[in-house]
Amino acid sequence: MAKLVSGALDSEAKESITERLSLMEDLYFPRKVQPADTANPSRRKSLLLDLLSTDAAVFLERYGSKLSLVELHHFDVLKDDYEVNWHLNNLRSIINPTEEEMKSRSAKIKNRRVAYMDKLMLDGNYFSEDAMREREPYLHHEYVGQFQDPSGRSMARPGERWSETLMRQSEEAFLLEKIRGEQQRLGVARSDWVGNEREVQEEEEEEEEEETETEEEEEEQDRSETKDAVKETEMVKNMEGMAAGSCSQTLEVQQNHNAEIGAVEPGAEDCISAEEMQDRMEQLVYIMQQKFLSGEDHQHLDYSKIDEDETLDDHWMREANQDAEEKYFDDV
């Protein structure tokens, strides 16, 4: 049964409030209200005015967050009604909170975000490595990406259609560009930019080829000079031939020895153990969690829905009950 408690509201105030709210396009109406009735501002105003005149408490529950402090002041004549008074106090604490209310609300928001984060962790998607890399590609690269083989990210995967592979390769190119842009902004040396490993490797191979060609030319020149020298006498020729053979073998052995010592697998200096990789991944997850809790993920999540979700308080109620039970059994 409707409560006729809003008769004392000033009629001019009711007209003003309902007129302003009726002009809002995203205003909530129950499902039982026909869409045609909410399409017209004048019809919306009629619906609002009817609710305000019959049940002010429900009106405040639905639309109180849209009202200003001045508009809420008009409802003070109805504060003897318990529900109306509760809504007025709650709305005022949100619009113009005291210092104590601000602290309480801050703690409540923090707890709700932690509870929501726990749900995201259980879900396993939002804080997965791929999802974190998509949100923060440079951060991922600094912690773990630089130690991983990049070729696997662009290769076709089993059961994947060609169009899906092309799409993923396009997304990968976009992420690499974001990483390079951040590296450039931070003044990282161009040779250390992500994706430049192939260019550096090709330059090193070209330098090795040039060095090999130079060594071959020097060896050819040495052989030519040796041939001219051994023509002087047969004895000198034999001695020179033996010496030349010895030198050649020694040089070859030394070169092979140097090659074995100096040979380093590409990227070996960037290898880390599985334990170190796991530790760095855990550090990355922790940083991403802190970014979420501090509100830095606003481009990916609607924090207003999280912060106002009262169902998340159940998480802390269960936590408190569990702690109380554990304390009880510890004391027994």
Salt bridges, closest charged atoms under 4 A:
GLU15 OE1 - LYS45 NZ 2.78
GLU19 OE1 - LYS45 NZ 3.00
GLU25 OE2 - ARG44 NH2 3.96
ASP37 OD1 - ARG43 NE 3.65
GLU71 OE1 - ARG20 NH2 2.76
ASP76 OD2 - HIS73 ND1 3.13
ASP76 OD1 - ARG92 NH2 2.76
ASP81 OD2 - LYS3 NZ 3.95
GLU83 OE2 - LYS3 NZ 3.03
GLU99 OE2 - LYS103 NZ 3.93
ASP118 OD2 - HIS315 NE2 3.20
GLU129 OE2 - HIS140 NE2 2.86
GLU129 OE2 - ARG153 NH2 3.82
GLU136 OE2 - LYS291 NZ 3.53
GLU160 OE1 - ARG168 NH2 2.68
GLU164 OE2 - ARG161 NH2 3.38
GLU172 OE2 - ARG133 NH2 2.83
GLU182 OE2 - ARG185 NH2 2.52
GLU220 OE1 - ARG223 NH2 2.75
GLU296 OE1 - LYS291 NZ 2.84
ASP307 OD1 - ARG113 NE 2.93
GLU308 OE2 - ARG105 NH2 2.57
ASP313 OD2 - ARG112 NH2 2.86
GLU319 OE2 - HIS315 NE2 3.92
ASP331 OD2 - LYS327 NZ 3.18
